[in-house]
Amino acid sequence: MQSFSFKSNFDENQNVEKLIKERNRKIAVQQVIFSIILLIVIGLLAWYFVRKTIYAEFDGYVHTEYKDYRAVEDVYLFDQYTEEGDIVVPGDTLFAYTYINIFGSGNLGSQPEIIINDRNVRLQRDAAYEDADVLRVRIKELKAQIAREDNNIKFGMSDNSHKMDLERQLSIATAELKAAQSRASRYSGLHKENNAIIAGGAKYGIDFSNEQWGLDHALRQLYEENAPIIRYAVAQDTAIVTKVWAPSFSRVFKKEQILQLVDLSYEKSNVQIIAWVPTGDMGKINNNTRAEIIVNDDVSFNASVQLLGARTEDLPEELRNNLSHTYTAVMVVLRPDIDQEIPLWAVVDRVPVRVRVKNLENGARDDGSDYWYIDNDGLTETSKKFFGLYREKHKGRYRYNPQTRPDTISGVMVVDK
């Protein structure tokens, strides 16, 4: 009797009911979570297919042209007035320099170009003086012949025709004398200018070919005295300095880069958007398409097609689709529309972008302007018709329209030269 115990079914039933309720609750929670995930997936798929139906997107990049300042000859660079990141406006001085060949610092044994030019100038001047002397003798002789011919005419020994021929020759010789004197005067002026330049370089008496220290020292002295042989590079447009290639007070050889600028205008810097468009998607873009250029989630701008089919290129490996075997795409060029504010960093060279166009509203007009169609003879008749209308609308681009003014005497419109 001591080991006897009584077990009730009531407690077991309660435990079973509790387990069933707990399991049902977990199943309900799992169903809710699964339903939410399923709705999100369905929504994303629906959004993806709707987006693909409305829009087509292509990969692309920004192309910007930079303005490089290069040395046209071997030069010695003085002070750089700008640094990377500086904004310059028209008229700002960029850097100072001088031509090294003025001082004869080329190959050993060679003469400076200024000396060779001055020798040629002196030869031309002396030749002009000699021509003038010969013409003076000819004019003196022609005048003597005319005087003798006057006597012969008085005594009836000759007629007036020979005298008229001599007078004609005298007029020609007089004009040639004036031309020779004018040439001699011009060459004399050039000789004086060359002498001034040579004197400025020879003032310091340096052997530029053999003594590097002498070159640097003398050129610095020239710069401090603001010698007339110093030249200055001046900014032509508002731009930002993107690269300084050469340091101050250094040699820069012919065609080497000195400074690099980019114009602060997407028109002047020729900003273009280059898009990779597969041949199967060329029906989604045409000459009249306006696209949205997406740089990131915060920056986008509008652009219009400039050229369809500039060339073909292979897609970069990171843009290739493993499900597709077509890796060659047509390059389409777009230009940003005017009157837009775009951050400078978004339109520098090689910035990757996405080009988004509307599939249903791609600007197609079906009037022959969407694509240029060609045959053996050139443009087809439909394209020729639209091209004629296009040229008529923009005829100022294709024809020279000279400035005219009324003549003060005749009143006829004449062209200004």
RANORLIN-V772676 format. One record per pair of residues at least 4 apart in sequence whose ideal C-beta (glycine too) atoms are under 6 Angstrom apart, sorted by the first residue. I is the first residue (numbers start at 1). J is the second residue. D is the distance in Angstrom with one decimal. If there is no record, write none. Layout:
# RANORLIN-V772676
I/J/D
I/J/D
This chain:
# RANORLIN-V772676
47/51/6.0
51/55/5.7
55/356/5.3
56/284/4.6
56/357/5.4
56/359/5.5
57/354/5.2
57/356/5.0
58/275/4.6
58/277/5.3
58/355/4.5
59/276/5.3
59/319/5.2
60/273/5.6
60/274/5.6
60/275/3.7
60/353/5.2
60/355/4.8
61/274/5.7
61/350/5.5
61/352/5.3
62/347/5.5
62/351/4.3
63/272/4.5
63/274/5.4
64/269/5.3
64/271/5.4
64/348/5.6
64/349/4.3
65/269/5.8
65/270/4.5
66/260/5.4
66/262/5.2
67/261/4.6
68/257/5.5
68/260/5.4
69/258/4.8
69/259/4.2
70/255/5.5
70/257/5.6
71/75/4.8
71/252/4.5
71/254/5.7
71/256/5.3
73/99/5.5
73/254/5.5
74/100/4.6
74/253/5.3
74/254/5.6
75/97/4.5
75/99/5.8
75/252/5.2
76/98/5.4
76/100/5.4
76/219/5.1
76/251/5.8
77/97/5.0
77/246/5.3
77/250/5.4
77/252/5.3
78/96/3.9
78/223/4.8
79/96/5.5
79/248/5.3
80/95/5.0
80/248/4.9
81/93/5.0
82/86/4.4
82/94/5.8
82/241/4.8
84/241/5.5
84/244/5.8
86/241/4.8
87/240/5.2
88/92/4.2
88/235/4.2
88/239/5.7
89/238/5.1
90/235/5.9
90/236/6.0
92/235/4.5
93/232/5.3
93/234/6.0
94/233/4.4
94/235/5.8
94/259/5.8
95/233/5.3
96/230/5.7
96/232/5.3
97/231/5.6
98/229/5.2
98/230/5.4
100/105/4.8
101/106/5.9
101/113/5.1
102/114/5.5
102/201/5.5
102/229/5.9
103/201/4.7
103/208/4.9
104/112/3.4
105/208/3.4
105/209/5.8
106/110/4.9
108/209/5.2
111/115/4.9
111/116/5.7
114/197/5.8
118/194/4.0
121/187/5.3
121/190/4.8
121/191/5.1
122/191/5.9
124/187/4.9
125/184/5.5
125/187/3.6
125/188/5.6
128/180/5.1
128/183/4.1
128/184/3.8
129/184/5.1
131/180/4.3
132/177/5.9
132/180/4.2
132/181/5.4
135/173/5.5
135/176/5.4
135/177/4.1
138/173/5.0
139/173/5.0
142/166/5.8
142/169/5.7
142/170/4.4
145/166/5.4
146/166/5.0
149/162/6.0
149/163/4.4
152/157/4.2
152/158/4.0
153/158/5.7
158/162/5.9
198/202/5.8
200/227/5.6
200/229/5.5
204/218/4.4
206/214/4.5
206/218/4.7
207/211/5.3
208/215/5.0
214/218/5.9
222/227/4.3
237/263/5.2
237/268/5.9
238/264/5.0
239/261/4.0
239/263/4.9
239/264/5.9
240/262/5.9
240/264/6.0
241/261/5.8
242/260/5.0
242/262/5.3
243/260/3.9
245/257/4.3
245/258/5.7
246/250/5.6
246/252/4.9
246/258/4.9
252/256/4.9
252/258/5.8
262/269/5.4
263/268/3.8
263/269/4.2
266/271/3.9
266/336/5.2
266/347/5.5
271/336/5.8
271/347/4.9
272/333/5.4
273/293/5.6
273/303/5.3
273/334/4.1
274/331/5.8
275/332/4.7
275/355/4.3
276/315/5.8
276/329/4.0
277/281/5.6
277/329/5.8
277/330/5.0
277/332/5.0
278/329/5.3
284/359/5.7
285/289/4.8
285/357/5.6
286/364/5.7
286/370/4.0
286/371/5.9
287/305/5.7
287/369/5.8
287/370/5.7
288/363/3.6
288/365/5.8
289/305/5.0
289/357/5.5
289/362/5.0
289/363/4.6
290/304/5.2
290/363/5.9
291/303/5.3
291/334/5.9
291/355/5.1
291/357/4.8
292/300/5.6
292/356/4.6
293/301/5.3
293/303/5.1
293/353/5.2
294/300/4.7
294/354/4.4
294/356/6.0
295/299/4.2
295/346/4.6
295/353/5.5
299/346/5.1
301/336/5.9
301/340/5.1
301/342/5.2
302/337/4.7
303/334/4.1
303/336/5.0
304/337/5.9
305/334/5.5
306/333/4.7
306/334/5.9
306/335/4.7
307/333/4.2
308/332/5.7
309/330/5.3
310/331/4.7
310/333/5.1
311/331/5.1
312/328/5.5
312/330/5.7
313/331/5.6
314/327/5.4
314/328/5.8
315/319/4.8
315/320/5.3
315/327/5.0
315/329/5.6
320/327/5.7
342/346/5.6
342/347/5.4
357/362/5.7
358/362/5.7
364/370/5.2
365/369/5.6
368/382/4.1
368/383/5.6
368/386/3.9
369/386/4.9
372/383/5.4
373/380/4.4
373/383/5.0
374/379/5.9
375/380/5.6
379/383/4.2
379/384/4.7
383/387/5.8
391/395/5.9
395/399/5.6
402/415/4.6
403/416/4.6
404/413/4.5
404/415/5.6
405/416/6.0
406/411/5.5
406/413/5.8
407/412/5.1
407/414/5.1
